[in-house]
Amino acid sequence: MTVVAPFAWAGAESVLYAFNDGTDGAYPVDSARLVRTKSGALYGTAAAGGACQKGNVFRVQPNGTESVLYSFCGSDGANPNGSLIVDASGTFYGTTYFGGDNDCGTVFKLSGSRLTRLHSFTCGSDGSRPTAGVIRDARGNLYGTTFYGGNLSCNQIGCGVVYEISASRKFFVIHTFCSISSCTDGSEPLCDLAFDPSGNILGTTAVGGSSGQGTVFKLSKPKRGKVWNETVLHNFNGSDGEVPHAGLTVVTTHVHGKNRTVIFGVAAYGGTSGYEGNVFQLTPSKSGYSFEVLYNFTGSNGDGAQPLGPLTWMKGRLFGTTSAGGDPHCGPFGCGTVFELSEKNNLWSETILHAFAGTDGNSPDGGLVGDPSGHLYGTTYLGGVVSCEAGGCGVVFKVTP
């Protein structure tokens, strides 16, 4: 495993747009990835700013021009933390962390400038505080997670749920976390979900599991009823990672005439260095799934630390971000990195493509989206050339490996 020489970054970064905490938005979280359309336009959410200072949905054109598609004002939702998805008709779907009828968060769809609220959480058994966006199946059903709500006896505010909103707009809870003693089924999911090739739902929980340090789980659709069957695929124990903050990346390749599915993910903390996190993979085996750590971040010598966004598979390589580490001159913990992992002879090597310096961005919390030419696009929660309490309001960036 190789880290490039200190402060010698292998890629070129440019800021496409820097937020200014006005009506344009501020603090783009986009816990998964930006949406990129064929025209090259990028779509995402800002957690603050906008016309009512409660966040918005924005678009950034390839030339860096930003426009606001929708500003949240409270009853329609507030402070979106999750990413967007888009369907074939150009309709966007997402969530807000606050707002709605009970200020417990919402699920919405946005067609043009018209927003429809699909669900308003109650902070009860239906969940509350969705930090992640939603995924959509071929039938138009949406699936997502909430960080709190559900089983209110587990910690008085709940340990989160997985929910479904059918194409006909019916809402169902398909799994309530901490429904098993000591939360061995997981607790407090932060991330977007993913489908495997069989239609099962995959995800992570930030805590819970047999060691209390998070899980990777699978939900299988039942033959009858609405409650799906949950299986814990991996329990984190600290040395192999803890607090998996991001969603999973499912990759199916064709090897020796057979399809091979690999699940990639990141843990925000833990690993051999104790606090910097790692990259891992899960592969199907006869006994279930085999877990392997591919890379442990060190946070030193220019390396990153604490990955919060999901990985992106592109041209046989993995790309991602770390929220800290990188350039030690950028604050006490660094401002984060964009990295690449490549495999040769079953060994994975890391290359730092870019380390943020503050004015070009700080603290990337989400993942990356690529274009056909191999360029990568993402957001940082902080940084930029404008003040926003002197820490910057975040940027949309482009990295060329």
N, C-alpha and C positions, 0 to 999 in steps of 0.2 A: 504494500500500500504506500503510495507516494503522495507527498504534498509538495507543491512547487516551492521554489526558493522564496524566502520571506519578501513580501511586498512586490513580487514580480507577477502581476496578474496576466493570465493567458488570454483573456478576452477584452473586448472594447465595449464600454457602456456609454449610453447617452440618455439624457432625460427628455422624454417626449412631452411631459407636462408636469408642472409643479403646482400643487393646490395652494390657495391663499386664504382659506378660512372664511371666504365670503359665500356668495350664492353658488359658487362652483363646487363647494364641498370641502371636506377635510378628513384626514385620517382614513384613507382607504384600507380596510382590513382584508376583504376578499380572501376568506380563510382557505379557499381552494385555489381557483385560478380565474383570471379574466376570461371573458368570452371574446374570441376573435372571429369575425365574419370573413367571407370571401373577399370583401372589398378592402380588408386590412384594418377595419375599424375595431377598436377595443371597447368592451363594455364592462362596467363593474359597479360597485357600490362604495360610497363613502359613509363612514359611521357618524360623521358630524357635518356641520355646514349645511348649505342649501338655504332655500328661502325662509325656512322656519328654524334653522340651526339644529335639525333633527336627522340630518343625513339625506342622501339622494342616490339616484341611479344616474350614472354619467356615461358619456361616450367620448372617446379620444380618437380622432382621425389620424391616419399615418403621418400627416404633416404637423401633428401636435395640437390641432385645434380641439378644444374641449367644449362640449355642450351638455346641459342638464336635461335628461329625459323626464325626470320626476323628482320632486322634493317632498319628503315626508313631513307631516305636521302633527302627528300624535294619534288621533283616532284611527287614521289609516295606516299606522305603523310608525316606528321611530328607531333610529340607530341601527341600521342593517350591518351585521357583522359577517354574514355569510355571502357566498358567491352566487352568481346568477347561472341559469341555464337558459337555452333558447330552443324553441321547437322549429319545425320546418316552415311555419307561417310567420316567423319573426316575433312570436310572443315570448316574453321573458318571464321566468318564475324565480322567486327568491323568498327570503324571510327577513323579519326585523326582530331585533332583540327585545325592544320595548314597544310600547304603543298597543293599539287595539282597544277593545272595549274594557279590558281589565289591566292595561299596561303590562301585560305578560308576554307580549310578542305576537307576531302574525306570520301567516303565509300569504303571499300575494302573487298575482300575475299582472303583467304590464303589457298592454297592446297599444302601441303608439304612445300617446300621452294618457291613456285611460288605465287607471289602476283598479283592479278588482281584488277585494280581500277574500281569500279562500277559507281562511280560518283565523279566529282570534282566540288565543290560548287563555285559559282561566286561572292558571297557576294551581290547578287541581290535578285530577287523575289524567287529564289530557296532556299535561306537560306545561312547561314554561321556559322562557329564555332560550329560544333556538339560536345557537351560535353558528350553526352550519346552514348551508343552503339545502336544496332538495335535488333528488335525481328522479328521472322519469322513465317509465318502461314503454314498451311498444304500444300498449293499450292506452297510454295517456295518464296512467296512475302515477302519483307523486309519492315519494318516500323521503322522510327526514328524521332528524333527532332533535330532542330538546335537552338542554344541559340540566335543568331542574324539573320539578313536577313529577307526577306519577305516584310513586309510593311515598306518601308524605310522612310515614312512620319511620323512614330510614334516617332522615336528618331534619325533619320538620318542614323542609322546603322541597323535598323530593330528590331522587337520584337520576331522573331523566327517563325518557321513553323513546321508542321508535314508533313513528306514526305513518299512516297511509292516508292520502286523500285521493279518492277514486276519480275517474274521469267525469263522473256525474256529481262531483263535489261532496261526496260523503266522507266524513272523517272517522278513522278508526285508529286506536292504539293497538299495534301488533306485538309490542313487547314492552314490559315495564321493568326497568332495571332495579336491582336489589330486591327482586321478588323471591330470591333464595337467601337463606340464612347467611349472614356475614358478607352479603353482596358478592358471592363467588361468581355470579353471572355477569359482574361488571357494574360500574356506576359512573354516572356523569360523562356521557359522551359529548365530545366537543366537535366532532369532525363530520364531513360529508360521508355519505354511504357510497358503496360501489356494488355493481352486479358482477357475479362470476358467470362463466359461459353457460351454466345450468340454470341461471335465473335466481340463484340464492343471493341474499343481501349480505355484504361484508362490511365490517366497521371496527372501530376501536372505542374503548372507554378510557378516560383519563386515569381513573382509579378503580378500585374494586379488584375482583379476582382473588385467587388463593393467597397471594402475597400483599394484596391491597395496593399494588402499583400499576394497575391497568391491565387491559386484556385486548386481544383480537378475537372478534366473535363472528359467527355466521348465523343467519336466520334462514330457515327453510320453510317454504310455504306449506301449510297443512292441507290435507285432502278436504277437510271440513273446517268450518269456523274461520275466524279472523285472526286468532292469536297464532303467530308463527312459532316454530320450534327453534330454540336457541342452542347453539353449541359453542363453547369457548375453545378456540383453536390454539391460543397461547396465553399463558399467564406471565406477565413480566415480574422480575424479581430484583431489579435494580442493576445488577451487574450486566444483564442483557438488555438494559434499557428500562425506563419508567416514564409515566405520563405521556403516552402516545397522543399527541395533540392533533395530528393531521389525519386525513383520510388515506385510504389504501389505493394503490395503483395495480390493476390486474392486467397482466400481459400474457397473451397466448401466442406462442411461436410454434413453427412446424419443424420438428427435429426427428431425423431418421424415419420419416414417413408417418409420424404421430404428432398430434397436437400436445403441447406442453404448456401448462398454465402455471405462472409464478405470480405470487402476491408480494409486492414491494411496499415498504412503509418506513416511517421514521419514528423514533422516540425522542421527545424533546429533552429529556434528562437521562441520567444514568449512563451506563456503559462503563468501559474500563477506566475512564478518567473520572468517573463519579458524578459529574454534573453537566457534561457537554452534549450528551445524547449520541444517537447512532442511526445507521441505516440497516434495515433487516429485510430478509425475505422468508416467505413461507412457501413450501412446495408440497403438493399432495404426496402422501406415502401410504403404505399398506395399513399403518396404524393410525392414520389421520393426516396430520400435516407435520412436516419437518421444518424447524425454525433454525435460522442461521443469521448471525450478525455479519454484514458485509463490510462495514466501516464504522469505526469509533472516532468521533470528532475529538479534537484535543483543545481547541481554543487558543493554541499557542503557535508561534512561528508563522502567523498569517492564516492558520486554519480557522474554520468557522466553529460555531457552537450553538446548540439549542435550536434545532430545526423545528419550525412550527407549521410549515406548509407541506403539501403532498409532493411526491416525486412526479416527474414527467419522463415517459419513455419515448425516445426519439432516435431513430437510426441506430438502434442497438445499444444505446447508452442511456444512463439515468441523469437527469438534471434536477436541481433543487436549490433551495435557499436555506440559509441559517439566519436566525434573527440577531445573533451576536457573533463575536469573534471577528476575524479578519484584520483590518488595519488597527494596531494597538494605539495609534495616535488619535483615533476617533473615539474619544470617551474612555472610561475605565474598562468597559467590557467589549469594545469594538462596536461597529455599526452593522455588522452582518455581511454575508457573502452570497454569491451565486457560485455553485459548484457543479462539477461533472464527475460522474463515476463511470469508468469503463472496465470491461472484464476481458482478461486474456488468460487462458489456461486455468480457469476457475479461480483466478485471483483478481480482486477488484482494486483499482487504483483511483485516487482522487486528484483532480486538478481544480484549483481555484480560478474561476474565470474572471471574477471581479470581487473586490472588497469595497464596500461603501465607505465614503469619507464624510458624510453629513450633508454637504450641499448637493450631492448627487443622489441622496437618499439615505435612510437610516431605518433599521429594523424591518426588513421584509418579513411579514407574517404569513404570506400566502405562497403558493407555488408559481409555476411558470407555464406559459402557453407558447408553442412554437409556430413558425410559419414554414411554408414549403422550402424556403431557402436556408432554414436552420437557425434563423434569428429567434431569440427568446424575449418574452415580454412579461412584466410583472409589476407589482406595486410595492412601495415601502410605506409603513404606517407613519413614519416621521421623516424628517429631513426635507431638503429643498432649499431654495434660495430665499424664501420669505420667512417671516418671523414665526407666527403662530406660537406665541409665548416663547420665542427664541429657540424652539426645538424643531421648527419646520412642521408643515401640515401634511407631508407625504408627497410622493411622486409616482408617476407612471414611467417606467424605464424600459429600455431596449438593450440587450446584450448580444453581441456578435461573438460566438466562440472562436 
